Amino acid sequence: MSETEQPAAPTRPAAARAVDLTKVYGEGDAAVEALRGVNVELVTGEFTAIMGPSGSGKSTLLHCLAGLDAPTIGTVFVGDTDITKLNDKRLTELRRDKVGFVFQAFNLVPTLNAGENITLPLDIAGRAVDRAWFDQVVATIGLGDRLDHRPSQLSGGQQQRVAAARALVSRPEIVFADEPTGNLDSHSGQELLRFLRSAVEDHGQTIVMVTHDANAASYADRVIFLSDGHIVDEMRGPTAERVLDRLKSLEG
């Protein structure tokens, strides 16, 4: 394969997709068009990074795809379900059953230990914990000896890995991560990224991550670049150097 060639996209179904997605905040002269007719498919069993300059619309795209924000115009599917047609109750159920979300701020419950935080979404839903899967996820994050520790007794990296495990333990169809390494030191960030990468490679998980970090994006199979609310490019088989060069060209 020459340097200019990139790996072909896998021929698998879309875990999520957006069709003609537009998002406008505010009205009249104060209106801001965060997304402008975005079309994108996120392939099952793949790690996708979303990047772009500040204000490009990357977090807005993530939130619309995850059902955390409603588009002004356009359609969003999770699997085969058009989530833009769901009422609040059904949308909440879909997010609970099919979507995992890793927040930059961890969002762990301080009075619960790590194990209880990981199973919290299942406990709220009244669903049984698949202990074999739970044990596999815990082994992957390497915190088997810390499950009885509360968040205040864990490092930032350990807390973020608990948050990622919580997003995965219910076996969602897709996991969205919003700047998950943003509050972590480089070592903790690398730990989390290796965990996300192993979730894709070893367990077939689908992950979509917003990041500003070219090194974090290099863990992905595919990088989507946004600018001014549009998808302007994508890259398969990214390296940190290639990603950084593309970002510089967008910000220049």
Secondary structure as GFF3:
##gff-version 3
##sequence-region A 1 252
A	DSSP	beta_strand	14	25	.	.	.	ID=ss1
A	DSSP	three_ten_helix	28	30	.	.	.	ID=ss2
A	DSSP	beta_strand	32	43	.	.	.	ID=ss3
A	DSSP	beta_strand	47	51	.	.	.	ID=ss4
A	DSSP	alpha_helix	58	65	.	.	.	ID=ss5
A	DSSP	beta_strand	73	78	.	.	.	ID=ss6
A	DSSP	beta_strand	81	82	.	.	.	ID=ss7
A	DSSP	three_ten_helix	83	85	.	.	.	ID=ss8
A	DSSP	alpha_helix	88	98	.	.	.	ID=ss9
A	DSSP	beta_strand	99	102	.	.	.	ID=ss10
A	DSSP	alpha_helix	114	125	.	.	.	ID=ss11
A	DSSP	alpha_helix	131	141	.	.	.	ID=ss12
A	DSSP	three_ten_helix	151	153	.	.	.	ID=ss13
A	DSSP	alpha_helix	156	168	.	.	.	ID=ss14
A	DSSP	beta_strand	174	178	.	.	.	ID=ss15
A	DSSP	alpha_helix	186	203	.	.	.	ID=ss16
A	DSSP	beta_strand	207	210	.	.	.	ID=ss17
A	DSSP	alpha_helix	214	217	.	.	.	ID=ss18
A	DSSP	beta_strand	222	227	.	.	.	ID=ss19
A	DSSP	beta_strand	230	236	.	.	.	ID=ss20
A	DSSP	alpha_helix	240	251	.	.	.	ID=ss21
###
